[in-house]
Amino acid sequence: MTVVAVVVFAVAYVLIATEWTHKLLAALGGAAVLLAVGVTDSDHAFYSKDTGIDWDVIFLLLGMMVIVGVLRRTGVFEYLAIWAAKRAKGSPLRVMVLLTVMTAVASAFLDNVTTVLLIAPVTLLVCDRLDINPVPFLIAEVMASNIGGAATLIGDPPNIIIASRSGLTFNDFLVHMAPLVVIELIVFTLILPRLFKGSFEVDPARVENVMRLNEREAIEDRRLLLKSGAVLLLVFIGFVGHSAFHVEPSVVALLGAGMLVLISKVPTRDYMSAVEWQTLLFFAGLFVMVGALVKTGVIGSLADQIGRVTEGKALLATMLILVVSALLSGLVDNVPYVATMSPVVLELTKSIPDPAQAEALWWALAIGADFGGNATAVGASANVVVIGIALRAGTPISFWEFTRKGLVVMAITILVAAPYLYLRYFAFS
């Protein structure tokens, strides 16, 4: 069964990467084969927390998509698009820098999936106003969200898993991860002109037209905007305080969506049309396939090998976890990877006498998984969401278009992170 799980996953991944068939067909087809031949079953695929569909992710996305669908009717995205373009003086490069920094900061305090769901519509409208290709901007933003989300416990789903297994707190993440994220964001911003060279040409007439626009005129329904703003504020409070309230972010998102639908009285077709059903189903198929790898012990075996090679050697363990996590998180979604790797890291920390160096293993796992998510189009949940949004907007992002940029960004961020880990936890220990 192990061989079947690996072969099916490899074939589906090749189909997704080469785009020989639609990614949804590849993901659902792979999941169906694994269920049909008995590699996994309904209990493991639909009900298991470790090897099944992560319903928290699915329903978090669904709730936020409904909220975004209602928000679109207010004109607030058009308002933000015009505001951003005018603040950047119509310069595409300045627009990209402004939106990526906004995305990174927001991702630290929300989860990165929610952030890209809110920022992507703004980006599409800005690029439409300036008549420029939105694809480089969307790619830059989702990468910034994966970088910025690493700063806090709630910013990236893998961090939540790591915190629950390690006992690390919100403040621990802020103290240990935020300084690195600031450095990484500065580096990322500096490489944007070269990374997306040729994407910043714009018609001066378009810029002149945008500068004459009044963003306040874009607001179409102020009353609905106030209602949506109030609900969104409550949702954000729920996200930030979900651990204290003992309510999962997915439940917060669904409650917020239900409340907004109830008080807004928006027609059902208007907000349901904003739901990215293909994205949700793609996630479901991907979770089943990765869950089968977990169930058959493939990912666990890889993790155990790391444990045997590095036992008792803190610096080697830290660097190996960092690199392997970055590479594997690019191949499979970083959420199931971290869920599988966390118990192994927990065992490794028990053999390291220095508490600071033992803790460094957790930070290496978080950094590798979070930044490694930028490597490919399926490395992080936010990547898949943005690609789905781009497809619906008529500007599809191919697997390799994303991955060519993503591998560069992943390599640079990991190269910056390695000396940070060494200097902070080993050089002066």
Disulfide bonds with the S-S distance in Angstrom:
none
